[in-house]
């Protein structure tokens, strides 16, 4: 037979596991929301923008601002 101490320990352990799982799920959901709608990390695959950005550079792309205004394209004249 189990004593009251073992039952309480088991309940505490189950509560601890539930809390850890809920924290991990919330963190995963928040990370997916941020990555989808706000900011995303990218690696530049080619050297098409050398010398400004070189191959394998890492950049953070801000997606949030484009929900409020349209992107503007500028003519360089080259």
PyMOL Python script that loads the backbone (N, CA, C, O; Angstrom):
from pymol import cmd

cmd.read_pdbstr("""\
ATOM      1  N   UNK A   1       0.829  -1.188   0.000  1.00  0.00           N
ATOM      2  CA  UNK A   1       0.000   0.000   0.000  1.00  0.00           C
ATOM      3  C   UNK A   1       0.872   1.251   0.000  1.00  0.00           C
ATOM      4  O   UNK A   1       1.970   1.281   0.557  1.00  0.00           O
ATOM      5  N   UNK A   2       0.344   2.260  -0.637  1.00  0.00           N
ATOM      6  CA  UNK A   2       1.066   3.539  -0.673  1.00  0.00           C
ATOM      7  C   UNK A   2       0.704   4.383   0.538  1.00  0.00           C
ATOM      8  O   UNK A   2      -0.429   4.365   1.020  1.00  0.00           O
ATOM      9  N   UNK A   3       1.679   5.110   1.006  1.00  0.00           N
ATOM     10  CA  UNK A   3       1.400   6.036   2.096  1.00  0.00           C
ATOM     11  C   UNK A   3       0.965   7.382   1.515  1.00  0.00           C
ATOM     12  O   UNK A   3       1.061   7.607   0.308  1.00  0.00           O
ATOM     13  N   UNK A   4       0.492   8.258   2.372  1.00  0.00           N
ATOM     14  CA  UNK A   4       0.043   9.576   1.914  1.00  0.00           C
ATOM     15  C   UNK A   4       1.192  10.382   1.300  1.00  0.00           C
ATOM     16  O   UNK A   4       0.976  11.172   0.381  1.00  0.00           O
ATOM     17  N   UNK A   5       2.392  10.184   1.801  1.00  0.00           N
ATOM     18  CA  UNK A   5       3.557  10.895   1.265  1.00  0.00           C
ATOM     19  C   UNK A   5       3.836  10.509  -0.175  1.00  0.00           C
ATOM     20  O   UNK A   5       4.171  11.367  -0.992  1.00  0.00           O
ATOM     21  N   UNK A   6       3.701   9.218  -0.499  1.00  0.00           N
ATOM     22  CA  UNK A   6       3.932   8.764  -1.871  1.00  0.00           C
ATOM     23  C   UNK A   6       2.856   9.278  -2.812  1.00  0.00           C
ATOM     24  O   UNK A   6       3.152   9.627  -3.955  1.00  0.00           O
ATOM     25  N   UNK A   7       1.604   9.331  -2.347  1.00  0.00           N
ATOM     26  CA  UNK A   7       0.507   9.831  -3.183  1.00  0.00           C
ATOM     27  C   UNK A   7       0.700  11.312  -3.460  1.00  0.00           C
ATOM     28  O   UNK A   7       0.523  11.757  -4.594  1.00  0.00           O
ATOM     29  N   UNK A   8       1.063  12.084  -2.437  1.00  0.00           N
ATOM     30  CA  UNK A   8       1.289  13.519  -2.631  1.00  0.00           C
ATOM     31  C   UNK A   8       2.471  13.769  -3.549  1.00  0.00           C
ATOM     32  O   UNK A   8       2.435  14.675  -4.382  1.00  0.00           O
ATOM     33  N   UNK A   9       3.520  12.969  -3.399  1.00  0.00           N
ATOM     34  CA  UNK A   9       4.691  13.113  -4.257  1.00  0.00           C
ATOM     35  C   UNK A   9       4.321  12.837  -5.700  1.00  0.00           C
ATOM     36  O   UNK A   9       4.768  13.544  -6.603  1.00  0.00           O
ATOM     37  N   UNK A  10       3.514  11.825  -5.925  1.00  0.00           N
ATOM     38  CA  UNK A  10       3.097  11.488  -7.273  1.00  0.00           C
ATOM     39  C   UNK A  10       2.234  12.603  -7.869  1.00  0.00           C
ATOM     40  O   UNK A  10       2.382  12.929  -9.047  1.00  0.00           O
ATOM     41  N   UNK A  11       1.340  13.187  -7.079  1.00  0.00           N
ATOM     42  CA  UNK A  11       0.490  14.284  -7.545  1.00  0.00           C
ATOM     43  C   UNK A  11       1.341  15.518  -7.848  1.00  0.00           C
ATOM     44  O   UNK A  11       1.114  16.202  -8.846  1.00  0.00           O
ATOM     45  N   UNK A  12       2.315  15.797  -6.989  1.00  0.00           N
ATOM     46  CA  UNK A  12       3.214  16.935  -7.221  1.00  0.00           C
ATOM     47  C   UNK A  12       4.019  16.734  -8.501  1.00  0.00           C
ATOM     48  O   UNK A  12       4.229  17.671  -9.272  1.00  0.00           O
ATOM     49  N   UNK A  13       4.463  15.502  -8.713  1.00  0.00           N
ATOM     50  CA  UNK A  13       5.233  15.212  -9.923  1.00  0.00           C
ATOM     51  C   UNK A  13       4.357  15.382 -11.171  1.00  0.00           C
ATOM     52  O   UNK A  13       4.811  15.943 -12.167  1.00  0.00           O
ATOM     53  N   UNK A  14       3.121  14.908 -11.128  1.00  0.00           N
ATOM     54  CA  UNK A  14       2.198  15.067 -12.259  1.00  0.00           C
ATOM     55  C   UNK A  14       1.902  16.533 -12.521  1.00  0.00           C
ATOM     56  O   UNK A  14       1.843  16.952 -13.676  1.00  0.00           O
ATOM     57  N   UNK A  15       1.713  17.324 -11.461  1.00  0.00           N
ATOM     58  CA  UNK A  15       1.476  18.761 -11.627  1.00  0.00           C
ATOM     59  C   UNK A  15       2.695  19.445 -12.249  1.00  0.00           C
ATOM     60  O   UNK A  15       2.561  20.330 -13.094  1.00  0.00           O
ATOM     61  N   UNK A  16       3.885  19.022 -11.817  1.00  0.00           N
ATOM     62  CA  UNK A  16       5.115  19.571 -12.374  1.00  0.00           C
ATOM     63  C   UNK A  16       5.225  19.263 -13.868  1.00  0.00           C
ATOM     64  O   UNK A  16       5.570  20.145 -14.654  1.00  0.00           O
ATOM     65  N   UNK A  17       4.939  18.037 -14.263  1.00  0.00           N
ATOM     66  CA  UNK A  17       5.000  17.644 -15.673  1.00  0.00           C
ATOM     67  C   UNK A  17       3.973  18.420 -16.491  1.00  0.00           C
ATOM     68  O   UNK A  17       4.273  18.870 -17.597  1.00  0.00           O
ATOM     69  N   UNK A  18       2.764  18.579 -15.954  1.00  0.00           N
ATOM     70  CA  UNK A  18       1.732  19.353 -16.652  1.00  0.00           C
ATOM     71  C   UNK A  18       2.177  20.794 -16.863  1.00  0.00           C
ATOM     72  O   UNK A  18       1.950  21.365 -17.930  1.00  0.00           O
ATOM     73  N   UNK A  19       2.806  21.379 -15.861  1.00  0.00           N
ATOM     74  CA  UNK A  19       3.274  22.756 -15.965  1.00  0.00           C
ATOM     75  C   UNK A  19       4.377  22.879 -17.016  1.00  0.00           C
ATOM     76  O   UNK A  19       4.364  23.812 -17.818  1.00  0.00           O
ATOM     77  N   UNK A  20       5.318  21.956 -17.018  1.00  0.00           N
ATOM     78  CA  UNK A  20       6.400  21.986 -18.011  1.00  0.00           C
ATOM     79  C   UNK A  20       5.847  21.846 -19.423  1.00  0.00           C
ATOM     80  O   UNK A  20       6.261  22.578 -20.321  1.00  0.00           O
ATOM     81  N   UNK A  21       4.916  20.916 -19.632  1.00  0.00           N
ATOM     82  CA  UNK A  21       4.323  20.708 -20.941  1.00  0.00           C
ATOM     83  C   UNK A  21       3.570  21.959 -21.388  1.00  0.00           C
ATOM     84  O   UNK A  21       3.666  22.350 -22.551  1.00  0.00           O
ATOM     85  N   UNK A  22       2.824  22.589 -20.484  1.00  0.00           N
ATOM     86  CA  UNK A  22       2.088  23.798 -20.863  1.00  0.00           C
ATOM     87  C   UNK A  22       3.033  24.937 -21.220  1.00  0.00           C
ATOM     88  O   UNK A  22       2.753  25.696 -22.148  1.00  0.00           O
ATOM     89  N   UNK A  23       4.142  25.073 -20.508  1.00  0.00           N
ATOM     90  CA  UNK A  23       5.125  26.117 -20.825  1.00  0.00           C
ATOM     91  C   UNK A  23       5.735  25.882 -22.198  1.00  0.00           C
ATOM     92  O   UNK A  23       5.886  26.822 -22.978  1.00  0.00           O
ATOM     93  N   UNK A  24       6.086  24.640 -22.499  1.00  0.00           N
ATOM     94  CA  UNK A  24       6.680  24.321 -23.800  1.00  0.00           C
ATOM     95  C   UNK A  24       5.681  24.575 -24.925  1.00  0.00           C
ATOM     96  O   UNK A  24       6.056  25.118 -25.964  1.00  0.00           O
ATOM     97  N   UNK A  25       4.426  24.195 -24.741  1.00  0.00           N
ATOM     98  CA  UNK A  25       3.406  24.419 -25.772  1.00  0.00           C
ATOM     99  C   UNK A  25       3.183  25.909 -26.001  1.00  0.00           C
ATOM    100  O   UNK A  25       3.103  26.349 -27.148  1.00  0.00           O
ATOM    101  N   UNK A  26       3.082  26.689 -24.935  1.00  0.00           N
ATOM    102  CA  UNK A  26       2.891  28.141 -25.075  1.00  0.00           C
ATOM    103  C   UNK A  26       4.084  28.774 -25.772  1.00  0.00           C
ATOM    104  O   UNK A  26       3.902  29.634 -26.635  1.00  0.00           O
ATOM    105  N   UNK A  27       5.294  28.371 -25.423  1.00  0.00           N
ATOM    106  CA  UNK A  27       6.493  28.922 -26.068  1.00  0.00           C
ATOM    107  C   UNK A  27       6.519  28.576 -27.554  1.00  0.00           C
ATOM    108  O   UNK A  27       6.879  29.416 -28.379  1.00  0.00           O
ATOM    109  N   UNK A  28       6.142  27.354 -27.899  1.00  0.00           N
ATOM    110  CA  UNK A  28       6.115  26.938 -29.301  1.00  0.00           C
ATOM    111  C   UNK A  28       5.091  27.747 -30.094  1.00  0.00           C
ATOM    112  O   UNK A  28       5.384  28.201 -31.200  1.00  0.00           O
ATOM    113  N   UNK A  29       3.904  27.930 -29.541  1.00  0.00           N
ATOM    114  CA  UNK A  29       2.852  28.695 -30.225  1.00  0.00           C
ATOM    115  C   UNK A  29       3.289  30.149 -30.411  1.00  0.00           C
ATOM    116  O   UNK A  29       3.103  30.712 -31.489  1.00  0.00           O
ATOM    117  N   UNK A  30       3.864  30.760 -29.379  1.00  0.00           N
ATOM    118  CA  UNK A  30       4.343  32.142 -29.509  1.00  0.00           C
ATOM    119  C   UNK A  30       5.458  32.260 -30.543  1.00  0.00           C
ATOM    120  O   UNK A  30       5.490  33.222 -31.310  1.00  0.00           O
ATOM    121  N   UNK A  31       6.366  31.297 -30.571  1.00  0.00           N
ATOM    122  CA  UNK A  31       7.446  31.334 -31.561  1.00  0.00           C
ATOM    123  C   UNK A  31       6.896  31.225 -32.978  1.00  0.00           C
ATOM    124  O   UNK A  31       7.369  31.923 -33.875  1.00  0.00           O
ATOM    125  N   UNK A  32       5.913  30.366 -33.196  1.00  0.00           N
ATOM    126  CA  UNK A  32       5.319  30.225 -34.529  1.00  0.00           C
ATOM    127  C   UNK A  32       4.567  31.485 -34.943  1.00  0.00           C
ATOM    128  O   UNK A  32       4.620  31.877 -36.109  1.00  0.00           O
ATOM    129  N   UNK A  33       3.874  32.121 -34.014  1.00  0.00           N
ATOM    130  CA  UNK A  33       3.172  33.375 -34.325  1.00  0.00           C
ATOM    131  C   UNK A  33       4.176  34.460 -34.679  1.00  0.00           C
ATOM    132  O   UNK A  33       3.991  35.171 -35.667  1.00  0.00           O
ATOM    133  N   UNK A  34       5.242  34.601 -33.887  1.00  0.00           N
ATOM    134  CA  UNK A  34       6.263  35.610 -34.188  1.00  0.00           C
ATOM    135  C   UNK A  34       6.927  35.340 -35.530  1.00  0.00           C
ATOM    136  O   UNK A  34       7.132  36.263 -36.318  1.00  0.00           O
ATOM    137  N   UNK A  35       7.259  34.098 -35.791  1.00  0.00           N
ATOM    138  CA  UNK A  35       7.946  33.764 -37.037  1.00  0.00           C
ATOM    139  C   UNK A  35       7.042  33.982 -38.249  1.00  0.00           C
ATOM    140  O   UNK A  35       7.520  34.375 -39.313  1.00  0.00           O
ATOM    141  N   UNK A  36       5.751  33.732 -38.102  1.00  0.00           N
ATOM    142  CA  UNK A  36       4.831  33.852 -39.219  1.00  0.00           C
ATOM    143  C   UNK A  36       4.470  35.306 -39.514  1.00  0.00           C
ATOM    144  O   UNK A  36       4.401  35.696 -40.680  1.00  0.00           O
ATOM    145  N   UNK A  37       4.238  36.113 -38.482  1.00  0.00           N
ATOM    146  CA  UNK A  37       3.676  37.445 -38.697  1.00  0.00           C
ATOM    147  C   UNK A  37       4.604  38.603 -38.370  1.00  0.00           C
ATOM    148  O   UNK A  37       4.354  39.709 -38.849  1.00  0.00           O
ATOM    149  N   UNK A  38       5.653  38.421 -37.589  1.00  0.00           N
ATOM    150  CA  UNK A  38       6.434  39.565 -37.116  1.00  0.00           C
ATOM    151  C   UNK A  38       7.857  39.578 -37.668  1.00  0.00           C
ATOM    152  O   UNK A  38       8.234  40.521 -38.362  1.00  0.00           O
ATOM    153  N   UNK A  39       8.644  38.563 -37.376  1.00  0.00           N
ATOM    154  CA  UNK A  39      10.062  38.583 -37.753  1.00  0.00           C
ATOM    155  C   UNK A  39      10.525  37.163 -38.059  1.00  0.00           C
ATOM    156  O   UNK A  39      10.041  36.195 -37.471  1.00  0.00           O
ATOM    157  N   UNK A  40      11.463  37.057 -38.983  1.00  0.00           N
ATOM    158  CA  UNK A  40      11.969  35.737 -39.357  1.00  0.00           C
ATOM    159  C   UNK A  40      13.443  35.841 -39.726  1.00  0.00           C
ATOM    160  O   UNK A  40      13.863  36.806 -40.365  1.00  0.00           O
ATOM    161  N   UNK A  41      14.214  34.861 -39.329  1.00  0.00           N
ATOM    162  CA  UNK A  41      15.620  34.808 -39.678  1.00  0.00           C
ATOM    163  C   UNK A  41      15.815  34.120 -41.021  1.00  0.00           C
ATOM    164  O   UNK A  41      15.159  33.119 -41.309  1.00  0.00           O
ATOM    165  N   UNK A  42      16.704  34.645 -41.834  1.00  0.00           N
ATOM    166  CA  UNK A  42      16.995  34.064 -43.155  1.00  0.00           C
ATOM    167  C   UNK A  42      18.498  33.989 -43.359  1.00  0.00           C
ATOM    168  O   UNK A  42      19.261  34.762 -42.780  1.00  0.00           O
ATOM    169  N   UNK A  43      18.909  33.043 -44.194  1.00  0.00           N
ATOM    170  CA  UNK A  43      20.303  32.927 -44.628  1.00  0.00           C
ATOM    171  C   UNK A  43      20.335  33.243 -46.116  1.00  0.00           C
ATOM    172  O   UNK A  43      19.557  32.681 -46.886  1.00  0.00           O
ATOM    173  N   UNK A  44      21.231  34.139 -46.526  1.00  0.00           N
ATOM    174  CA  UNK A  44      21.338  34.541 -47.926  1.00  0.00           C
ATOM    175  C   UNK A  44      22.018  33.409 -48.698  1.00  0.00           C
ATOM    176  O   UNK A  44      23.166  33.078 -48.401  1.00  0.00           O
ATOM    177  N   UNK A  45      21.333  32.798 -49.695  1.00  0.00           N
ATOM    178  CA  UNK A  45      21.889  31.630 -50.378  1.00  0.00           C
ATOM    179  C   UNK A  45      22.864  31.953 -51.511  1.00  0.00           C
ATOM    180  O   UNK A  45      23.731  31.135 -51.819  1.00  0.00           O
ATOM    181  N   UNK A  46      22.742  33.127 -52.135  1.00  0.00           N
ATOM    182  CA  UNK A  46      23.592  33.441 -53.285  1.00  0.00           C
ATOM    183  C   UNK A  46      24.298  34.768 -53.084  1.00  0.00           C
ATOM    184  O   UNK A  46      23.956  35.532 -52.181  1.00  0.00           O
ATOM    185  N   UNK A  47      25.269  35.037 -53.914  1.00  0.00           N
ATOM    186  CA  UNK A  47      26.019  36.282 -53.825  1.00  0.00           C
ATOM    187  C   UNK A  47      25.493  37.368 -54.733  1.00  0.00           C
ATOM    188  O   UNK A  47      26.282  38.166 -55.241  1.00  0.00           O
ATOM    189  N   UNK A  48      24.197  37.433 -54.959  1.00  0.00           N
ATOM    190  CA  UNK A  48      23.641  38.390 -55.908  1.00  0.00           C
ATOM    191  C   UNK A  48      23.697  39.833 -55.426  1.00  0.00           C
ATOM    192  O   UNK A  48      23.547  40.750 -56.234  1.00  0.00           O
ATOM    193  N   UNK A  49      23.907  40.059 -54.132  1.00  0.00           N
ATOM    194  CA  UNK A  49      23.948  41.434 -53.623  1.00  0.00           C
ATOM    195  C   UNK A  49      25.335  41.822 -53.108  1.00  0.00           C
ATOM    196  O   UNK A  49      25.458  42.755 -52.315  1.00  0.00           O
ATOM    197  N   UNK A  50      26.375  41.117 -53.548  1.00  0.00           N
ATOM    198  CA  UNK A  50      27.747  41.440 -53.140  1.00  0.00           C
ATOM    199  C   UNK A  50      28.062  42.850 -53.625  1.00  0.00           C
ATOM    200  O   UNK A  50      27.703  43.132 -54.768  1.00  0.00           O
ATOM    201  N   UNK A  51      28.667  43.734 -52.922  1.00  0.00           N
ATOM    202  CA  UNK A  51      29.344  43.639 -51.638  1.00  0.00           C
ATOM    203  C   UNK A  51      28.450  43.982 -50.441  1.00  0.00           C
ATOM    204  O   UNK A  51      28.903  43.886 -49.301  1.00  0.00           O
ATOM    205  N   UNK A  52      27.191  44.380 -50.671  1.00  0.00           N
ATOM    206  CA  UNK A  52      26.327  44.761 -49.553  1.00  0.00           C
ATOM    207  C   UNK A  52      26.035  43.577 -48.642  1.00  0.00           C
ATOM    208  O   UNK A  52      26.245  43.647 -47.431  1.00  0.00           O
ATOM    209  N   UNK A  53      25.555  42.505 -49.225  1.00  0.00           N
ATOM    210  CA  UNK A  53      25.269  41.285 -48.478  1.00  0.00           C
ATOM    211  C   UNK A  53      26.011  40.156 -49.176  1.00  0.00           C
ATOM    212  O   UNK A  53      25.840  39.943 -50.377  1.00  0.00           O
ATOM    213  N   UNK A  54      26.829  39.439 -48.429  1.00  0.00           N
ATOM    214  CA  UNK A  54      27.585  38.351 -49.032  1.00  0.00           C
ATOM    215  C   UNK A  54      26.887  37.016 -48.791  1.00  0.00           C
ATOM    216  O   UNK A  54      25.978  36.911 -47.968  1.00  0.00           O
ATOM    217  N   UNK A  55      27.325  36.014 -49.516  1.00  0.00           N
ATOM    218  CA  UNK A  55      26.743  34.680 -49.408  1.00  0.00           C
ATOM    219  C   UNK A  55      26.864  34.144 -47.985  1.00  0.00           C
ATOM    220  O   UNK A  55      27.886  34.338 -47.328  1.00  0.00           O
ATOM    221  N   UNK A  56      25.828  33.478 -47.517  1.00  0.00           N
ATOM    222  CA  UNK A  56      25.722  32.866 -46.193  1.00  0.00           C
ATOM    223  C   UNK A  56      25.606  33.876 -45.051  1.00  0.00           C
ATOM    224  O   UNK A  56      25.764  33.500 -43.889  1.00  0.00           O
ATOM    225  N   UNK A  57      25.333  35.159 -45.356  1.00  0.00           N
ATOM    226  CA  UNK A  57      25.026  36.123 -44.300  1.00  0.00           C
ATOM    227  C   UNK A  57      23.680  35.768 -43.686  1.00  0.00           C
ATOM    228  O   UNK A  57      22.818  35.187 -44.345  1.00  0.00           O
ATOM    229  N   UNK A  58      23.512  36.121 -42.432  1.00  0.00           N
ATOM    230  CA  UNK A  58      22.236  35.894 -41.750  1.00  0.00           C
ATOM    231  C   UNK A  58      21.568  37.243 -41.529  1.00  0.00           C
ATOM    232  O   UNK A  58      22.200  38.180 -41.041  1.00  0.00           O
ATOM    233  N   UNK A  59      20.293  37.344 -41.887  1.00  0.00           N
ATOM    234  CA  UNK A  59      19.541  38.582 -41.721  1.00  0.00           C
ATOM    235  C   UNK A  59      18.222  38.280 -41.019  1.00  0.00           C
ATOM    236  O   UNK A  59      17.708  37.164 -41.086  1.00  0.00           O
ATOM    237  N   UNK A  60      17.688  39.288 -40.348  1.00  0.00           N
ATOM    238  CA  UNK A  60      16.368  39.185 -39.736  1.00  0.00           C
ATOM    239  C   UNK A  60      15.413  40.013 -40.593  1.00  0.00           C
ATOM    240  O   UNK A  60      15.651  41.197 -40.833  1.00  0.00           O
ATOM    241  N   UNK A  61      14.351  39.391 -41.042  1.00  0.00           N
ATOM    242  CA  UNK A  61      13.379  40.034 -41.913  1.00  0.00           C
ATOM    243  C   UNK A  61      12.190  40.471 -41.071  1.00  0.00           C
ATOM    244  O   UNK A  61      11.563  39.650 -40.401  1.00  0.00           O
ATOM    245  N   UNK A  62      11.877  41.769 -41.105  1.00  0.00           N
ATOM    246  CA  UNK A  62      10.742  42.305 -40.361  1.00  0.00           C
ATOM    247  C   UNK A  62       9.519  42.283 -41.269  1.00  0.00           C
ATOM    248  O   UNK A  62       9.491  42.970 -42.290  1.00  0.00           O
ATOM    249  N   UNK A  63       8.516  41.503 -40.906  1.00  0.00           N
ATOM    250  CA  UNK A  63       7.301  41.386 -41.699  1.00  0.00           C
ATOM    251  C   UNK A  63       6.195  42.301 -41.177  1.00  0.00           C
ATOM    252  O   UNK A  63       5.230  42.580 -41.888  1.00  0.00           O
ATOM    253  N   UNK A  64       6.334  42.759 -39.956  1.00  0.00           N
ATOM    254  CA  UNK A  64       5.271  43.470 -39.269  1.00  0.00           C
ATOM    255  C   UNK A  64       4.911  44.789 -39.929  1.00  0.00           C
ATOM    256  O   UNK A  64       3.733  45.137 -40.007  1.00  0.00           O
ATOM    257  N   UNK A  65       5.904  45.530 -40.407  1.00  0.00           N
ATOM    258  CA  UNK A  65       5.665  46.861 -40.957  1.00  0.00           C
ATOM    259  C   UNK A  65       4.809  46.809 -42.229  1.00  0.00           C
ATOM    260  O   UNK A  65       4.116  47.779 -42.538  1.00  0.00           O
ATOM    261  N   UNK A  66       4.846  45.716 -42.958  1.00  0.00           N
ATOM    262  CA  UNK A  66       4.108  45.626 -44.212  1.00  0.00           C
ATOM    263  C   UNK A  66       2.619  45.378 -44.014  1.00  0.00           C
ATOM    264  O   UNK A  66       1.872  45.339 -44.992  1.00  0.00           O
ATOM    265  N   UNK A  67       2.175  45.210 -42.785  1.00  0.00           N
ATOM    266  CA  UNK A  67       0.737  45.152 -42.530  1.00  0.00           C
ATOM    267  C   UNK A  67       0.135  46.553 -42.503  1.00  0.00           C
ATOM    268  O   UNK A  67      -1.082  46.704 -42.611  1.00  0.00           O
ATOM    269  N   UNK A  68       0.983  47.590 -42.359  1.00  0.00           N
ATOM    270  CA  UNK A  68       0.503  48.961 -42.231  1.00  0.00           C
ATOM    271  C   UNK A  68       0.770  49.822 -43.455  1.00  0.00           C
ATOM    272  O   UNK A  68       0.069  50.812 -43.668  1.00  0.00           O
ATOM    273  N   UNK A  69       1.759  49.475 -44.262  1.00  0.00           N
ATOM    274  CA  UNK A  69       2.046  50.244 -45.476  1.00  0.00           C
ATOM    275  C   UNK A  69       2.567  49.314 -46.556  1.00  0.00           C
ATOM    276  O   UNK A  69       3.121  48.251 -46.277  1.00  0.00           O
ATOM    277  N   UNK A  70       2.375  49.743 -47.795  1.00  0.00           N
ATOM    278  CA  UNK A  70       2.842  48.942 -48.926  1.00  0.00           C
ATOM    279  C   UNK A  70       4.337  49.151 -49.125  1.00  0.00           C
ATOM    280  O   UNK A  70       4.841  50.249 -48.891  1.00  0.00           O
ATOM    281  N   UNK A  71       5.048  48.127 -49.550  1.00  0.00           N
ATOM    282  CA  UNK A  71       6.477  48.312 -49.839  1.00  0.00           C
ATOM    283  C   UNK A  71       6.653  49.231 -51.040  1.00  0.00           C
ATOM    284  O   UNK A  71       5.886  49.165 -52.001  1.00  0.00           O
ATOM    285  N   UNK A  72       7.667  50.087 -50.980  1.00  0.00           N
ATOM    286  CA  UNK A  72       7.931  51.010 -52.085  1.00  0.00           C
ATOM    287  C   UNK A  72       9.175  50.533 -52.827  1.00  0.00           C
ATOM    288  O   UNK A  72      10.166  50.129 -52.220  1.00  0.00           O
ATOM    289  N   UNK A  73       9.098  50.589 -54.125  1.00  0.00           N
ATOM    290  CA  UNK A  73      10.237  50.208 -54.952  1.00  0.00           C
ATOM    291  C   UNK A  73      10.874  51.488 -55.498  1.00  0.00           C
ATOM    292  O   UNK A  73      10.177  52.418 -55.903  1.00  0.00           O
ATOM    293  N   UNK A  74      12.180  51.516 -55.501  1.00  0.00           N
ATOM    294  CA  UNK A  74      12.897  52.699 -55.975  1.00  0.00           C
ATOM    295  C   UNK A  74      13.747  52.311 -57.173  1.00  0.00           C
ATOM    296  O   UNK A  74      14.317  51.221 -57.227  1.00  0.00           O
ATOM    297  N   UNK A  75      13.821  53.211 -58.117  1.00  0.00           N
ATOM    298  CA  UNK A  75      14.654  53.001 -59.296  1.00  0.00           C
ATOM    299  C   UNK A  75      16.049  53.533 -59.005  1.00  0.00           C
ATOM    300  O   UNK A  75      16.212  54.688 -58.614  1.00  0.00           O
ATOM    301  N   UNK A  76      17.062  52.675 -59.199  1.00  0.00           N
ATOM    302  CA  UNK A  76      18.452  53.063 -58.904  1.00  0.00           C
ATOM    303  C   UNK A  76      19.072  53.904 -60.016  1.00  0.00           C
ATOM    304  O   UNK A  76      19.865  54.807 -59.747  1.00  0.00           O
ATOM    305  N   UNK A  77      18.714  53.609 -61.257  1.00  0.00           N
ATOM    306  CA  UNK A  77      19.289  54.350 -62.365  1.00  0.00           C
ATOM    307  C   UNK A  77      20.557  53.725 -62.916  1.00  0.00           C
ATOM    308  O   UNK A  77      21.229  54.343 -63.741  1.00  0.00           O
ATOM    309  N   UNK A  78      20.903  52.529 -62.492  1.00  0.00           N
ATOM    310  CA  UNK A  78      22.107  51.872 -63.007  1.00  0.00           C
ATOM    311  C   UNK A  78      21.830  51.203 -64.313  1.00  0.00           C
ATOM    312  O   UNK A  78      22.727  50.597 -64.899  1.00  0.00           O
TER     313      UNK A  78
END
""", "prot")
cmd.dss("prot")
cmd.show_as("cartoon", "prot")
cmd.util.cbc("prot")
cmd.orient("prot")
